[in-house]
Amino acid sequence: MSYKCDLTGKGKQFGHNVSFSQRKTAKVWKPNLQVKTIMIDGQKVRLKLAASTIRTLKKYQAEELAKAQKAEAQTA
C-alpha cells in the first residue's frame, strides 16, 4: 500500500525521534489518507486523498456554490 495522496502527491516524510539523551531513532510521518469516492466528469472515482486535500476540495466547492448563488441572485 502506498502512502501517497492521489491528487496532490503528498507522501511519507522521514526524520528522527530525538530523546532527552539526544539518541536519534528513525521516525516516519504518514499523511492522513482517506478513501473517498468523488464525481469526475459524471463518473464515480475512488481516490486515496489526504485529509488536508479533502478540506481544500470542500472549501473550493463551497466558494463555487456561493459564486453561483450570487450570480443567480443578480440575474433574477
PDB file of N, CA, C, O and CB in Angstrom:
ATOM      1  N   MET A   1       0.843  -1.178   0.000  1.00  0.00           N
ATOM      2  CA  MET A   1       0.000   0.000   0.000  1.00  0.00           C
ATOM      3  C   MET A   1       0.888   1.240   0.000  1.00  0.00           C
ATOM      4  O   MET A   1       1.771   1.389   0.844  1.00  0.00           O
ATOM      5  CB  MET A   1      -0.959  -0.001   1.218  1.00  0.00           C
ATOM      6  N   SER A   2       0.639   2.116  -0.953  1.00  0.00           N
ATOM      7  CA  SER A   2       1.450   3.334  -0.993  1.00  0.00           C
ATOM      8  C   SER A   2       0.820   4.412  -0.120  1.00  0.00           C
ATOM      9  O   SER A   2      -0.399   4.583  -0.110  1.00  0.00           O
ATOM     10  CB  SER A   2       1.606   3.840  -2.445  1.00  0.00           C
ATOM     11  N   TYR A   3       1.644   5.120   0.596  1.00  0.00           N
ATOM     12  CA  TYR A   3       1.178   6.210   1.448  1.00  0.00           C
ATOM     13  C   TYR A   3       1.346   7.509   0.676  1.00  0.00           C
ATOM     14  O   TYR A   3       2.238   8.304   0.971  1.00  0.00           O
ATOM     15  CB  TYR A   3       1.958   6.253   2.810  1.00  0.00           C
ATOM     16  N   LYS A   4       0.475   7.722  -0.327  1.00  0.00           N
ATOM     17  CA  LYS A   4       0.583   8.900  -1.160  1.00  0.00           C
ATOM     18  C   LYS A   4      -0.809   9.345  -1.586  1.00  0.00           C
ATOM     19  O   LYS A   4      -1.640   8.531  -1.989  1.00  0.00           O
ATOM     20  CB  LYS A   4       1.473   8.627  -2.384  1.00  0.00           C
ATOM     21  N   CYS A   5      -1.047  10.643  -1.492  1.00  0.00           N
ATOM     22  CA  CYS A   5      -2.314  11.221  -1.922  1.00  0.00           C
ATOM     23  C   CYS A   5      -2.377  11.158  -3.444  1.00  0.00           C
ATOM     24  O   CYS A   5      -1.430  11.564  -4.118  1.00  0.00           O
ATOM     25  CB  CYS A   5      -2.471  12.691  -1.411  1.00  0.00           C
ATOM     26  N   ASP A   6      -3.481  10.653  -3.991  1.00  0.00           N
ATOM     27  CA  ASP A   6      -3.609  10.516  -5.443  1.00  0.00           C
ATOM     28  C   ASP A   6      -3.709  11.862  -6.153  1.00  0.00           C
ATOM     29  O   ASP A   6      -3.359  11.963  -7.329  1.00  0.00           O
ATOM     30  CB  ASP A   6      -4.824   9.680  -5.774  1.00  0.00           C
ATOM     31  N   LEU A   7      -4.173  12.883  -5.467  1.00  0.00           N
ATOM     32  CA  LEU A   7      -4.377  14.180  -6.104  1.00  0.00           C
ATOM     33  C   LEU A   7      -3.171  15.104  -5.954  1.00  0.00           C
ATOM     34  O   LEU A   7      -2.721  15.689  -6.939  1.00  0.00           O
ATOM     35  CB  LEU A   7      -5.601  14.846  -5.527  1.00  0.00           C
ATOM     36  N   THR A   8      -2.645  15.245  -4.749  1.00  0.00           N
ATOM     37  CA  THR A   8      -1.565  16.198  -4.505  1.00  0.00           C
ATOM     38  C   THR A   8      -0.188  15.553  -4.474  1.00  0.00           C
ATOM     39  O   THR A   8       0.815  16.252  -4.618  1.00  0.00           O
ATOM     40  CB  THR A   8      -1.805  16.912  -3.212  1.00  0.00           C
ATOM     41  N   GLY A   9      -0.112  14.242  -4.292  1.00  0.00           N
ATOM     42  CA  GLY A   9       1.180  13.570  -4.228  1.00  0.00           C
ATOM     43  C   GLY A   9       1.843  13.648  -2.867  1.00  0.00           C
ATOM     44  O   GLY A   9       2.992  13.239  -2.707  1.00  0.00           O
ATOM     45  N   LYS A  10       1.113  14.180  -1.871  1.00  0.00           N
ATOM     46  CA  LYS A  10       1.665  14.261  -0.515  1.00  0.00           C
ATOM     47  C   LYS A  10       1.930  12.839  -0.018  1.00  0.00           C
ATOM     48  O   LYS A  10       1.058  11.973  -0.099  1.00  0.00           O
ATOM     49  CB  LYS A  10       0.689  15.028   0.456  1.00  0.00           C
ATOM     50  N   GLY A  11       3.139  12.606   0.496  1.00  0.00           N
ATOM     51  CA  GLY A  11       3.502  11.254   0.915  1.00  0.00           C
ATOM     52  C   GLY A  11       4.208  11.232   2.252  1.00  0.00           C
ATOM     53  O   GLY A  11       4.119  12.176   3.037  1.00  0.00           O
ATOM     54  N   LYS A  12       4.924  10.118   2.502  1.00  0.00           N
ATOM     55  CA  LYS A  12       5.641   9.946   3.762  1.00  0.00           C
ATOM     56  C   LYS A  12       6.782  10.942   3.866  1.00  0.00           C
ATOM     57  O   LYS A  12       7.367  11.355   2.865  1.00  0.00           O
ATOM     58  CB  LYS A  12       6.174   8.515   3.891  1.00  0.00           C
ATOM     59  N   GLN A  13       7.088  11.322   5.121  1.00  0.00           N
ATOM     60  CA  GLN A  13       8.272  12.132   5.398  1.00  0.00           C
ATOM     61  C   GLN A  13       9.096  11.393   6.443  1.00  0.00           C
ATOM     62  O   GLN A  13       8.553  10.702   7.305  1.00  0.00           O
ATOM     63  CB  GLN A  13       7.886  13.580   5.889  1.00  0.00           C
ATOM     64  N   PHE A  14      10.408  11.546   6.356  1.00  0.00           N
ATOM     65  CA  PHE A  14      11.305  10.823   7.240  1.00  0.00           C
ATOM     66  C   PHE A  14      12.076  11.784   8.128  1.00  0.00           C
ATOM     67  O   PHE A  14      12.347  12.923   7.748  1.00  0.00           O
ATOM     68  CB  PHE A  14      12.268   9.959   6.434  1.00  0.00           C
ATOM     69  N   GLY A  15      12.421  11.313   9.303  1.00  0.00           N
ATOM     70  CA  GLY A  15      13.206  12.116  10.228  1.00  0.00           C
ATOM     71  C   GLY A  15      13.637  11.268  11.403  1.00  0.00           C
ATOM     72  O   GLY A  15      13.767  10.049  11.288  1.00  0.00           O
ATOM     73  N   HIS A  16      13.859  11.921  12.542  1.00  0.00           N
ATOM     74  CA  HIS A  16      14.314  11.233  13.747  1.00  0.00           C
ATOM     75  C   HIS A  16      13.453  11.590  14.940  1.00  0.00           C
ATOM     76  O   HIS A  16      13.006  12.728  15.081  1.00  0.00           O
ATOM     77  CB  HIS A  16      15.766  11.570  14.036  1.00  0.00           C
ATOM     78  N   ASN A  17      13.224  10.598  15.806  1.00  0.00           N
ATOM     79  CA  ASN A  17      12.779  10.875  17.165  1.00  0.00           C
ATOM     80  C   ASN A  17      14.044  11.189  17.940  1.00  0.00           C
ATOM     81  O   ASN A  17      15.034  10.467  17.829  1.00  0.00           O
ATOM     82  CB  ASN A  17      11.967   9.660  17.803  1.00  0.00           C
ATOM     83  N   VAL A  18      14.023  12.255  18.719  1.00  0.00           N
ATOM     84  CA  VAL A  18      15.211  12.622  19.480  1.00  0.00           C
ATOM     85  C   VAL A  18      14.849  12.610  20.962  1.00  0.00           C
ATOM     86  O   VAL A  18      13.994  13.372  21.413  1.00  0.00           O
ATOM     87  CB  VAL A  18      15.759  14.023  19.042  1.00  0.00           C
ATOM     88  N   SER A  19      15.511  11.736  21.705  1.00  0.00           N
ATOM     89  CA  SER A  19      15.251  11.628  23.139  1.00  0.00           C
ATOM     90  C   SER A  19      16.018  12.693  23.903  1.00  0.00           C
ATOM     91  O   SER A  19      16.799  13.447  23.323  1.00  0.00           O
ATOM     92  CB  SER A  19      15.626  10.235  23.655  1.00  0.00           C
ATOM     93  N   PHE A  20      15.791  12.748  25.196  1.00  0.00           N
ATOM     94  CA  PHE A  20      16.490  13.703  26.062  1.00  0.00           C
ATOM     95  C   PHE A  20      18.001  13.515  25.971  1.00  0.00           C
ATOM     96  O   PHE A  20      18.761  14.481  26.039  1.00  0.00           O
ATOM     97  CB  PHE A  20      16.026  13.548  27.519  1.00  0.00           C
ATOM     98  N   SER A  21      18.428  12.261  25.817  1.00  0.00           N
ATOM     99  CA  SER A  21      19.866  11.982  25.727  1.00  0.00           C
ATOM    100  C   SER A  21      20.409  12.200  24.309  1.00  0.00           C
ATOM    101  O   SER A  21      21.559  11.871  24.020  1.00  0.00           O
ATOM    102  CB  SER A  21      20.148  10.545  26.172  1.00  0.00           C
ATOM    103  N   GLN A  22      19.572  12.756  23.431  1.00  0.00           N
ATOM    104  CA  GLN A  22      19.926  13.063  22.039  1.00  0.00           C
ATOM    105  C   GLN A  22      20.143  11.820  21.172  1.00  0.00           C
ATOM    106  O   GLN A  22      20.755  11.904  20.107  1.00  0.00           O
ATOM    107  CB  GLN A  22      21.173  13.905  22.013  1.00  0.00           C
ATOM    108  N   ARG A  23      19.649  10.684  21.621  1.00  0.00           N
ATOM    109  CA  ARG A  23      19.705   9.468  20.809  1.00  0.00           C
ATOM    110  C   ARG A  23      18.681   9.617  19.692  1.00  0.00           C
ATOM    111  O   ARG A  23      17.543  10.004  19.957  1.00  0.00           O
ATOM    112  CB  ARG A  23      19.429   8.176  21.672  1.00  0.00           C
ATOM    113  N   LYS A  24      19.048   9.325  18.474  1.00  0.00           N
ATOM    114  CA  LYS A  24      18.154   9.513  17.326  1.00  0.00           C
ATOM    115  C   LYS A  24      17.701   8.159  16.784  1.00  0.00           C
ATOM    116  O   LYS A  24      18.526   7.312  16.442  1.00  0.00           O
ATOM    117  CB  LYS A  24      18.856  10.330  16.213  1.00  0.00           C
ATOM    118  N   THR A  25      16.405   7.966  16.708  1.00  0.00           N
ATOM    119  CA  THR A  25      15.847   6.747  16.139  1.00  0.00           C
ATOM    120  C   THR A  25      14.963   7.137  14.958  1.00  0.00           C
ATOM    121  O   THR A  25      14.397   8.229  14.920  1.00  0.00           O
ATOM    122  CB  THR A  25      15.040   5.935  17.209  1.00  0.00           C
ATOM    123  N   ALA A  26      14.858   6.234  14.011  1.00  0.00           N
ATOM    124  CA  ALA A  26      14.115   6.508  12.771  1.00  0.00           C
ATOM    125  C   ALA A  26      12.648   6.781  13.058  1.00  0.00           C
ATOM    126  O   ALA A  26      12.037   6.129  13.905  1.00  0.00           O
ATOM    127  CB  ALA A  26      14.244   5.332  11.796  1.00  0.00           C
ATOM    128  N   LYS A  27      12.090   7.752  12.346  1.00  0.00           N
ATOM    129  CA  LYS A  27      10.689   8.140  12.508  1.00  0.00           C
ATOM    130  C   LYS A  27      10.110   8.387  11.121  1.00  0.00           C
ATOM    131  O   LYS A  27      10.770   8.960  10.254  1.00  0.00           O
ATOM    132  CB  LYS A  27      10.543   9.415  13.421  1.00  0.00           C
ATOM    133  N   VAL A  28       8.873   7.948  10.920  1.00  0.00           N
ATOM    134  CA  VAL A  28       8.178   8.186   9.658  1.00  0.00           C
ATOM    135  C   VAL A  28       6.866   8.888   9.966  1.00  0.00           C
ATOM    136  O   VAL A  28       6.094   8.422  10.804  1.00  0.00           O
ATOM    137  CB  VAL A  28       7.933   6.851   8.876  1.00  0.00           C
ATOM    138  N   TRP A  29       6.608  10.005   9.296  1.00  0.00           N
ATOM    139  CA  TRP A  29       5.331  10.694   9.399  1.00  0.00           C
ATOM    140  C   TRP A  29       4.530  10.352   8.160  1.00  0.00           C
ATOM    141  O   TRP A  29       4.966  10.600   7.036  1.00  0.00           O
ATOM    142  CB  TRP A  29       5.515  12.240   9.552  1.00  0.00           C
ATOM    143  N   LYS A  30       3.342   9.774   8.376  1.00  0.00           N
ATOM    144  CA  LYS A  30       2.494   9.381   7.252  1.00  0.00           C
ATOM    145  C   LYS A  30       1.327  10.348   7.126  1.00  0.00           C
ATOM    146  O   LYS A  30       0.816  10.831   8.136  1.00  0.00           O
ATOM    147  CB  LYS A  30       1.981   7.933   7.428  1.00  0.00           C
ATOM    148  N   PRO A  31       0.897  10.639   5.903  1.00  0.00           N
ATOM    149  CA  PRO A  31      -0.252  11.522   5.730  1.00  0.00           C
ATOM    150  C   PRO A  31      -1.533  10.812   6.169  1.00  0.00           C
ATOM    151  O   PRO A  31      -1.614   9.584   6.146  1.00  0.00           O
ATOM    152  CB  PRO A  31      -0.366  11.984   4.260  1.00  0.00           C
ATOM    153  N   ASN A  32      -2.524  11.597   6.567  1.00  0.00           N
ATOM    154  CA  ASN A  32      -3.812  11.055   6.987  1.00  0.00           C
ATOM    155  C   ASN A  32      -4.632  10.772   5.735  1.00  0.00           C
ATOM    156  O   ASN A  32      -5.384  11.629   5.272  1.00  0.00           O
ATOM    157  CB  ASN A  32      -4.565  12.040   7.950  1.00  0.00           C
ATOM    158  N   LEU A  33      -4.484   9.560   5.188  1.00  0.00           N
ATOM    159  CA  LEU A  33      -5.155   9.204   3.931  1.00  0.00           C
ATOM    160  C   LEU A  33      -6.533   8.604   4.192  1.00  0.00           C
ATOM    161  O   LEU A  33      -6.721   7.798   5.103  1.00  0.00           O
ATOM    162  CB  LEU A  33      -4.298   8.216   3.128  1.00  0.00           C
ATOM    163  N   GLN A  34      -7.489   9.023   3.365  1.00  0.00           N
ATOM    164  CA  GLN A  34      -8.856   8.516   3.422  1.00  0.00           C
ATOM    165  C   GLN A  34      -9.260   8.113   2.011  1.00  0.00           C
ATOM    166  O   GLN A  34      -8.890   8.780   1.045  1.00  0.00           O
ATOM    167  CB  GLN A  34      -9.844   9.584   4.015  1.00  0.00           C
ATOM    168  N   VAL A  35     -10.013   7.031   1.886  1.00  0.00           N
ATOM    169  CA  VAL A  35     -10.532   6.631   0.577  1.00  0.00           C
ATOM    170  C   VAL A  35     -11.862   7.345   0.376  1.00  0.00           C
ATOM    171  O   VAL A  35     -12.793   7.171   1.162  1.00  0.00           O
ATOM    172  CB  VAL A  35     -10.701   5.063   0.469  1.00  0.00           C
ATOM    173  N   LYS A  36     -11.945   8.148  -0.678  1.00  0.00           N
ATOM    174  CA  LYS A  36     -13.161   8.911  -0.974  1.00  0.00           C
ATOM    175  C   LYS A  36     -13.597   8.632  -2.398  1.00  0.00           C
ATOM    176  O   LYS A  36     -12.769   8.430  -3.286  1.00  0.00           O
ATOM    177  CB  LYS A  36     -12.934  10.428  -0.765  1.00  0.00           C
ATOM    178  N   THR A  37     -14.906   8.622  -2.608  1.00  0.00           N
ATOM    179  CA  THR A  37     -15.474   8.499  -3.937  1.00  0.00           C
ATOM    180  C   THR A  37     -15.947   9.872  -4.364  1.00  0.00           C
ATOM    181  O   THR A  37     -16.796  10.471  -3.705  1.00  0.00           O
ATOM    182  CB  THR A  37     -16.635   7.462  -3.974  1.00  0.00           C
ATOM    183  N   ILE A  38     -15.403  10.380  -5.468  1.00  0.00           N
ATOM    184  CA  ILE A  38     -15.812  11.687  -5.957  1.00  0.00           C
ATOM    185  C   ILE A  38     -16.255  11.565  -7.407  1.00  0.00           C
ATOM    186  O   ILE A  38     -15.871  10.637  -8.119  1.00  0.00           O
ATOM    187  CB  ILE A  38     -14.666  12.715  -5.817  1.00  0.00           C
ATOM    188  N   MET A  39     -17.076  12.529  -7.827  1.00  0.00           N
ATOM    189  CA  MET A  39     -17.571  12.541  -9.198  1.00  0.00           C
ATOM    190  C   MET A  39     -16.614  13.348 -10.070  1.00  0.00           C
ATOM    191  O   MET A  39     -16.350  14.517  -9.788  1.00  0.00           O
ATOM    192  CB  MET A  39     -19.008  13.128  -9.265  1.00  0.00           C
ATOM    193  N   ILE A  40     -16.094  12.727 -11.126  1.00  0.00           N
ATOM    194  CA  ILE A  40     -15.242  13.405 -12.097  1.00  0.00           C
ATOM    195  C   ILE A  40     -15.839  13.153 -13.474  1.00  0.00           C
ATOM    196  O   ILE A  40     -15.902  12.014 -13.938  1.00  0.00           O
ATOM    197  CB  ILE A  40     -13.750  12.904 -12.014  1.00  0.00           C
ATOM    198  N   ASP A  41     -16.274  14.222 -14.118  1.00  0.00           N
ATOM    199  CA  ASP A  41     -16.913  14.135 -15.438  1.00  0.00           C
ATOM    200  C   ASP A  41     -18.079  13.148 -15.450  1.00  0.00           C
ATOM    201  O   ASP A  41     -18.249  12.393 -16.408  1.00  0.00           O
ATOM    202  CB  ASP A  41     -15.886  13.726 -16.490  1.00  0.00           C
ATOM    203  N   GLY A  42     -18.880  13.156 -14.389  1.00  0.00           N
ATOM    204  CA  GLY A  42     -20.063  12.302 -14.314  1.00  0.00           C
ATOM    205  C   GLY A  42     -19.787  10.858 -13.944  1.00  0.00           C
ATOM    206  O   GLY A  42     -20.714  10.048 -13.934  1.00  0.00           O
ATOM    207  N   GLN A  43     -18.538  10.507 -13.639  1.00  0.00           N
ATOM    208  CA  GLN A  43     -18.210   9.139 -13.243  1.00  0.00           C
ATOM    209  C   GLN A  43     -17.698   9.130 -11.818  1.00  0.00           C
ATOM    210  O   GLN A  43     -16.965  10.029 -11.405  1.00  0.00           O
ATOM    211  CB  GLN A  43     -17.167   8.523 -14.195  1.00  0.00           C
ATOM    212  N   LYS A  44     -18.090   8.099 -11.061  1.00  0.00           N
ATOM    213  CA  LYS A  44     -17.600   7.950  -9.701  1.00  0.00           C
ATOM    214  C   LYS A  44     -16.206   7.345  -9.738  1.00  0.00           C
ATOM    215  O   LYS A  44     -15.974   6.323 -10.384  1.00  0.00           O
ATOM    216  CB  LYS A  44     -18.558   7.076  -8.858  1.00  0.00           C
ATOM    217  N   VAL A  45     -15.273   7.994  -9.030  1.00  0.00           N
ATOM    218  CA  VAL A  45     -13.885   7.536  -8.990  1.00  0.00           C
ATOM    219  C   VAL A  45     -13.461   7.446  -7.531  1.00  0.00           C
ATOM    220  O   VAL A  45     -13.662   8.388  -6.764  1.00  0.00           O
ATOM    221  CB  VAL A  45     -12.939   8.495  -9.797  1.00  0.00           C
ATOM    222  N   ARG A  46     -12.868   6.301  -7.140  1.00  0.00           N
ATOM    223  CA  ARG A  46     -12.369   6.140  -5.774  1.00  0.00           C
ATOM    224  C   ARG A  46     -10.916   6.579  -5.734  1.00  0.00           C
ATOM    225  O   ARG A  46     -10.082   6.084  -6.493  1.00  0.00           O
ATOM    226  CB  ARG A  46     -12.518   4.666  -5.284  1.00  0.00           C
ATOM    227  N   LEU A  47     -10.621   7.519  -4.838  1.00  0.00           N
ATOM    228  CA  LEU A  47      -9.274   8.045  -4.702  1.00  0.00           C
ATOM    229  C   LEU A  47      -8.828   7.990  -3.253  1.00  0.00           C
ATOM    230  O   LEU A  47      -9.641   8.094  -2.335  1.00  0.00           O
ATOM    231  CB  LEU A  47      -9.199   9.476  -5.230  1.00  0.00           C
ATOM    232  N   LYS A  48      -7.509   7.824  -3.056  1.00  0.00           N
ATOM    233  CA  LYS A  48      -6.921   7.953  -1.722  1.00  0.00           C
ATOM    234  C   LYS A  48      -6.491   9.401  -1.583  1.00  0.00           C
ATOM    235  O   LYS A  48      -5.571   9.846  -2.269  1.00  0.00           O
ATOM    236  CB  LYS A  48      -5.705   6.956  -1.502  1.00  0.00           C
ATOM    237  N   LEU A  49      -7.155  10.146  -0.692  1.00  0.00           N
ATOM    238  CA  LEU A  49      -6.876  11.565  -0.535  1.00  0.00           C
ATOM    239  C   LEU A  49      -6.427  11.861   0.888  1.00  0.00           C
ATOM    240  O   LEU A  49      -6.904  11.239   1.838  1.00  0.00           O
ATOM    241  CB  LEU A  49      -8.109  12.402  -0.891  1.00  0.00           C
ATOM    242  N   ALA A  50      -5.508  12.812   1.033  1.00  0.00           N
ATOM    243  CA  ALA A  50      -5.104  13.289   2.353  1.00  0.00           C
ATOM    244  C   ALA A  50      -6.258  14.114   2.924  1.00  0.00           C
ATOM    245  O   ALA A  50      -7.004  14.745   2.174  1.00  0.00           O
ATOM    246  CB  ALA A  50      -3.775  14.137   2.279  1.00  0.00           C
ATOM    247  N   ALA A  51      -6.403  14.108   4.238  1.00  0.00           N
ATOM    248  CA  ALA A  51      -7.482  14.856   4.888  1.00  0.00           C
ATOM    249  C   ALA A  51      -7.379  16.342   4.560  1.00  0.00           C
ATOM    250  O   ALA A  51      -8.403  17.005   4.396  1.00  0.00           O
ATOM    251  CB  ALA A  51      -7.444  14.644   6.412  1.00  0.00           C
ATOM    252  N   SER A  52      -6.171  16.875   4.464  1.00  0.00           N
ATOM    253  CA  SER A  52      -6.000  18.287   4.119  1.00  0.00           C
ATOM    254  C   SER A  52      -6.507  18.565   2.701  1.00  0.00           C
ATOM    255  O   SER A  52      -7.046  19.641   2.439  1.00  0.00           O
ATOM    256  CB  SER A  52      -4.517  18.694   4.245  1.00  0.00           C
ATOM    257  N   THR A  53      -6.339  17.610   1.789  1.00  0.00           N
ATOM    258  CA  THR A  53      -6.827  17.758   0.418  1.00  0.00           C
ATOM    259  C   THR A  53      -8.347  17.760   0.398  1.00  0.00           C
ATOM    260  O   THR A  53      -8.957  18.533  -0.340  1.00  0.00           O
ATOM    261  CB  THR A  53      -6.282  16.631  -0.481  1.00  0.00           C
ATOM    262  N   ILE A  54      -8.962  16.902   1.204  1.00  0.00           N
ATOM    263  CA  ILE A  54     -10.429  16.834   1.270  1.00  0.00           C
ATOM    264  C   ILE A  54     -10.978  18.159   1.773  1.00  0.00           C
ATOM    265  O   ILE A  54     -11.972  18.655   1.243  1.00  0.00           O
ATOM    266  CB  ILE A  54     -10.894  15.671   2.189  1.00  0.00           C
ATOM    267  N   ARG A  55     -10.338  18.749   2.802  1.00  0.00           N
ATOM    268  CA  ARG A  55     -10.779  20.045   3.328  1.00  0.00           C
ATOM    269  C   ARG A  55     -10.668  21.130   2.270  1.00  0.00           C
ATOM    270  O   ARG A  55     -11.547  21.983   2.153  1.00  0.00           O
ATOM    271  CB  ARG A  55      -9.958  20.433   4.562  1.00  0.00           C
ATOM    272  N   THR A  56      -9.581  21.098   1.497  1.00  0.00           N
ATOM    273  CA  THR A  56      -9.384  22.099   0.450  1.00  0.00           C
ATOM    274  C   THR A  56     -10.445  21.959  -0.634  1.00  0.00           C
ATOM    275  O   THR A  56     -10.981  22.958  -1.113  1.00  0.00           O
ATOM    276  CB  THR A  56      -7.980  21.971  -0.161  1.00  0.00           C
ATOM    277  N   LEU A  57     -10.751  20.719  -1.024  1.00  0.00           N
ATOM    278  CA  LEU A  57     -11.792  20.489  -2.032  1.00  0.00           C
ATOM    279  C   LEU A  57     -13.134  21.010  -1.550  1.00  0.00           C
ATOM    280  O   LEU A  57     -13.863  21.640  -2.317  1.00  0.00           O
ATOM    281  CB  LEU A  57     -11.899  18.995  -2.370  1.00  0.00           C
ATOM    282  N   LYS A  58     -13.472  20.759  -0.293  1.00  0.00           N
ATOM    283  CA  LYS A  58     -14.733  21.251   0.277  1.00  0.00           C
ATOM    284  C   LYS A  58     -14.781  22.771   0.249  1.00  0.00           C
ATOM    285  O   LYS A  58     -15.820  23.362  -0.048  1.00  0.00           O
ATOM    286  CB  LYS A  58     -14.911  20.745   1.720  1.00  0.00           C
ATOM    287  N   LYS A  59     -13.644  23.404   0.561  1.00  0.00           N
ATOM    288  CA  LYS A  59     -13.568  24.863   0.583  1.00  0.00           C
ATOM    289  C   LYS A  59     -13.874  25.437  -0.801  1.00  0.00           C
ATOM    290  O   LYS A  59     -14.681  26.358  -0.922  1.00  0.00           O
ATOM    291  CB  LYS A  59     -12.174  25.323   1.058  1.00  0.00           C
ATOM    292  N   TYR A  60     -13.240  24.902  -1.842  1.00  0.00           N
ATOM    293  CA  TYR A  60     -13.434  25.441  -3.174  1.00  0.00           C
ATOM    294  C   TYR A  60     -14.809  25.108  -3.732  1.00  0.00           C
ATOM    295  O   TYR A  60     -15.352  25.884  -4.519  1.00  0.00           O
ATOM    296  CB  TYR A  60     -12.368  24.922  -4.099  1.00  0.00           C
ATOM    297  N   GLN A  61     -15.384  23.978  -3.347  1.00  0.00           N
ATOM    298  CA  GLN A  61     -16.758  23.661  -3.764  1.00  0.00           C
ATOM    299  C   GLN A  61     -17.728  24.650  -3.143  1.00  0.00           C
ATOM    300  O   GLN A  61     -18.678  25.081  -3.796  1.00  0.00           O
ATOM    301  CB  GLN A  61     -17.139  22.213  -3.366  1.00  0.00           C
ATOM    302  N   ALA A  62     -17.498  25.016  -1.876  1.00  0.00           N
ATOM    303  CA  ALA A  62     -18.364  25.983  -1.201  1.00  0.00           C
ATOM    304  C   ALA A  62     -18.243  27.353  -1.865  1.00  0.00           C
ATOM    305  O   ALA A  62     -19.243  28.052  -2.026  1.00  0.00           O
ATOM    306  CB  ALA A  62     -18.009  26.078   0.301  1.00  0.00           C
ATOM    307  N   GLU A  63     -17.023  27.742  -2.251  1.00  0.00           N
ATOM    308  CA  GLU A  63     -16.826  29.025  -2.920  1.00  0.00           C
ATOM    309  C   GLU A  63     -17.535  29.051  -4.267  1.00  0.00           C
ATOM    310  O   GLU A  63     -18.151  30.057  -4.617  1.00  0.00           O
ATOM    311  CB  GLU A  63     -15.334  29.309  -3.105  1.00  0.00           C
ATOM    312  N   GLU A  64     -17.459  27.961  -5.030  1.00  0.00           N
ATOM    313  CA  GLU A  64     -18.138  27.889  -6.324  1.00  0.00           C
ATOM    314  C   GLU A  64     -19.640  27.983  -6.148  1.00  0.00           C
ATOM    315  O   GLU A  64     -20.314  28.649  -6.933  1.00  0.00           O
ATOM    316  CB  GLU A  64     -17.775  26.595  -7.054  1.00  0.00           C
ATOM    317  N   LEU A  65     -20.177  27.321  -5.122  1.00  0.00           N
ATOM    318  CA  LEU A  65     -21.604  27.358  -4.855  1.00  0.00           C
ATOM    319  C   LEU A  65     -22.043  28.779  -4.498  1.00  0.00           C
ATOM    320  O   LEU A  65     -23.091  29.240  -4.951  1.00  0.00           O
ATOM    321  CB  LEU A  65     -21.965  26.383  -3.725  1.00  0.00           C
ATOM    322  N   ALA A  66     -21.244  29.469  -3.688  1.00  0.00           N
ATOM    323  CA  ALA A  66     -21.572  30.842  -3.299  1.00  0.00           C
ATOM    324  C   ALA A  66     -21.546  31.765  -4.516  1.00  0.00           C
ATOM    325  O   ALA A  66     -22.415  32.625  -4.654  1.00  0.00           O
ATOM    326  CB  ALA A  66     -20.589  31.349  -2.224  1.00  0.00           C
ATOM    327  N   LYS A  67     -20.556  31.596  -5.401  1.00  0.00           N
ATOM    328  CA  LYS A  67     -20.482  32.409  -6.618  1.00  0.00           C
ATOM    329  C   LYS A  67     -21.696  32.167  -7.504  1.00  0.00           C
ATOM    330  O   LYS A  67     -22.264  33.107  -8.060  1.00  0.00           O
ATOM    331  CB  LYS A  67     -19.193  32.102  -7.394  1.00  0.00           C
ATOM    332  N   ALA A  68     -22.093  30.897  -7.634  1.00  0.00           N
ATOM    333  CA  ALA A  68     -23.250  30.562  -8.472  1.00  0.00           C
ATOM    334  C   ALA A  68     -24.518  31.182  -7.903  1.00  0.00           C
ATOM    335  O   ALA A  68     -25.340  31.707  -8.653  1.00  0.00           O
ATOM    336  CB  ALA A  68     -23.412  29.033  -8.591  1.00  0.00           C
ATOM    337  N   GLN A  69     -24.686  31.127  -6.590  1.00  0.00           N
ATOM    338  CA  GLN A  69     -25.871  31.713  -5.970  1.00  0.00           C
ATOM    339  C   GLN A  69     -25.868  33.233  -6.120  1.00  0.00           C
ATOM    340  O   GLN A  69     -26.921  33.835  -6.331  1.00  0.00           O
ATOM    341  CB  GLN A  69     -25.945  31.328  -4.486  1.00  0.00           C
ATOM    342  N   LYS A  70     -24.709  33.851  -6.015  1.00  0.00           N
ATOM    343  CA  LYS A  70     -24.608  35.308  -6.150  1.00  0.00           C
ATOM    344  C   LYS A  70     -24.950  35.724  -7.586  1.00  0.00           C
ATOM    345  O   LYS A  70     -25.677  36.695  -7.797  1.00  0.00           O
ATOM    346  CB  LYS A  70     -23.181  35.798  -5.766  1.00  0.00           C
ATOM    347  N   ALA A  71     -24.427  34.992  -8.564  1.00  0.00           N
ATOM    348  CA  ALA A  71     -24.717  35.283  -9.975  1.00  0.00           C
ATOM    349  C   ALA A  71     -26.190  35.078 -10.272  1.00  0.00           C
ATOM    350  O   ALA A  71     -26.785  35.842 -11.032  1.00  0.00           O
ATOM    351  CB  ALA A  71     -23.867  34.400 -10.901  1.00  0.00           C
ATOM    352  N   GLU A  72     -26.778  34.056  -9.682  1.00  0.00           N
ATOM    353  CA  GLU A  72     -28.200  33.763  -9.876  1.00  0.00           C
ATOM    354  C   GLU A  72     -29.062  34.876  -9.276  1.00  0.00           C
ATOM    355  O   GLU A  72     -30.086  35.257  -9.844  1.00  0.00           O
ATOM    356  CB  GLU A  72     -28.566  32.400  -9.242  1.00  0.00           C
ATOM    357  N   ALA A  73     -28.637  35.385  -8.130  1.00  0.00           N
ATOM    358  CA  ALA A  73     -29.389  36.455  -7.465  1.00  0.00           C
ATOM    359  C   ALA A  73     -29.304  37.756  -8.266  1.00  0.00           C
ATOM    360  O   ALA A  73     -30.263  38.527  -8.289  1.00  0.00           O
ATOM    361  CB  ALA A  73     -28.860  36.677  -6.030  1.00  0.00           C
ATOM    362  N   GLN A  74     -28.180  38.007  -8.916  1.00  0.00           N
ATOM    363  CA  GLN A  74     -28.019  39.224  -9.698  1.00  0.00           C
ATOM    364  C   GLN A  74     -28.837  39.179 -10.973  1.00  0.00           C
ATOM    365  O   GLN A  74     -29.355  40.208 -11.407  1.00  0.00           O
ATOM    366  CB  GLN A  74     -26.560  39.447 -10.028  1.00  0.00           C
ATOM    367  N   THR A  75     -28.968  38.005 -11.586  1.00  0.00           N
ATOM    368  CA  THR A  75     -29.727  37.886 -12.832  1.00  0.00           C
ATOM    369  C   THR A  75     -31.233  37.887 -12.574  1.00  0.00           C
ATOM    370  O   THR A  75     -32.011  38.260 -13.452  1.00  0.00           O
ATOM    371  CB  THR A  75     -29.326  36.610 -13.573  1.00  0.00           C
ATOM    372  N   ALA A  76     -31.642  37.477 -11.386  1.00  0.00           N
ATOM    373  CA  ALA A  76     -33.081  37.392 -11.080  1.00  0.00           C
ATOM    374  C   ALA A  76     -33.663  38.717 -10.631  1.00  0.00           C
ATOM    375  O   ALA A  76     -34.856  38.800 -10.340  1.00  0.00           O
ATOM    376  CB  ALA A  76     -33.326  36.354 -10.010  1.00  0.00           C
TER     377      ALA A  76
END
